[in-house]
Amino acid sequence: MLMGASIASIVWIAFVPWAKLKRLKEIERRETE
């Protein structure tokens, strides 16, 4: 249980910034066009 929670937290910490960067890049692409 503890190991699963730690893996989930690592995935969350890695995924959230990646999703935000992807969203920012999409917004920048729309502004440049």
Contact map, one row per residue, 1 for C-alpha under 8 A:
111110000000000000000000000000000
111111000000000000000000000000000
111111100000000000000000000000000
111111110000000000000000000000000
111111111000000000000000000000000
011111111100000000000000000000000
001111111110000000000000000000000
000111111111000000000000000000000
000011111111100000000000000000000
000001111111110000000000000000000
000000111111111000000000000000000
000000011111111100000000000000000
000000001111111110000000000000000
000000000111111111000000000000000
000000000011111111100000000000000
000000000001111111110000000000000
000000000000111111111000000000000
000000000000011111111100000000000
000000000000001111111110000000000
000000000000000111111111000000000
000000000000000011111111100000000
000000000000000001111111110000000
000000000000000000111111111000000
000000000000000000011111111100000
000000000000000000001111111110000
000000000000000000000111111111000
000000000000000000000011111111100
000000000000000000000001111111110
000000000000000000000000111111111
000000000000000000000000011111111
000000000000000000000000001111111
000000000000000000000000000111111
000000000000000000000000000011111
